[in-house]
Amino acid sequence: MAFESDPEAEIRQLNSRRVELERALSNHENDNQQQRIQFEQAKEGVTALNRILPRLNLLADDSLADRVDEIRERLDEAQEAARFVQQFGNQLAKLEPIVSVLQSDPEQFEQLKEDYAYSQQMQRDARQQAFALTEVVQRRAHFSYSDSAEMLSGNTRRSAIPAISTKNCVNVWNRRKRSVPALVKRCADTQRS
């Protein structure tokens, strides 16, 4: 037994070898975990690069800073407009129905004014003609016998009737120089023209 190896020394050697192996395994696992983290970070970096690649020309664009400033100015203007609409929304809603008038050229105002006056005059003329015709029809029963006989016989003497304006219709009626059918027809002709 004196020449046999010491079992306790072998156990100590094996234990120290085991501790070294465990330490090496732990270091290896730590290195492996760090490498996994680095691998994941590298994958994220590649993904980010892939997203940037289509926009790479923007990075090379020298006018990008100017465009950013312009977009910021437009954003500020849009925000200002939104605040304005929020502040004056009720007044804007009231003005909305007349926006076409507000957008029209002020130089055309005179033409619009003349057109409006002409339309009013035409409306007055039409009312006067309608009034004159109504008067003629309502007073037909009060004509003298000779006027009524003339109306029944159809003797209208159309060629002798001068051009009758709306104002003249009432005067002609009052004078009773023409027959009622001719007067009504002439007033209607005047209204059409």
SULTA-V417243 format. One record per backbone hydrogen bond with DSSP energy under -0.5 kcal/mol. NH is the residue of the N-H (numbers start at 0). CO is the residue of the C=O. Records with the same first field share a line. If there is no record, write none. Layout:
NH->CO + CO
This chain:
3->0
6->4
9->5
10->6
11->7
12->8
13->9
14->10
15->11
16->12
17->13
18->14
19->15
20->16
21->17
22->18
23->19
24->20
25->21
26->22
27->23
28->24
29->25
30->26
31->27
32->28
33->29
34->30
35->31
36->32
37->33
38->34
39->35
40->36
41->37
42->38
43->39
44->40
45->41
46->42
47->43
48->44
49->45
50->46
51->47
52->48
53->49
54->51
55->52
57->54
58->54
59->55
60->56 + 57
63->60
64->61
66->62
67->63
68->64
69->65
70->66
71->67
72->68
73->69
74->70
75->71
76->72
77->73
78->74
79->75
80->76
81->77
82->78
83->79
84->80
85->81
86->82
87->83
88->84
91->87
92->88
93->89
94->90
95->91
96->92
97->94
98->95
101->97
102->98
103->99 + 100
107->104
108->105
111->107
112->108
113->109
114->110
115->111
116->112
117->113
118->114
119->115
120->116
121->117
122->118
123->119
124->120
125->121
126->122
127->123
128->124
129->125
130->126
131->127
132->128
133->129
134->130
135->131
136->132
137->133
138->134
139->135 + 136
141->138
142->139
147->143
148->144
149->145
150->146
151->147
152->148
153->149
154->149
155->153
159->156
160->156 + 157
161->159
164->162
168->164
169->165
170->166
171->167
172->168
173->169
174->170
175->171 + 172
176->171
182->178
183->179
184->180
185->181
186->182
187->183
188->184
189->185
190->186
191->187
192->188
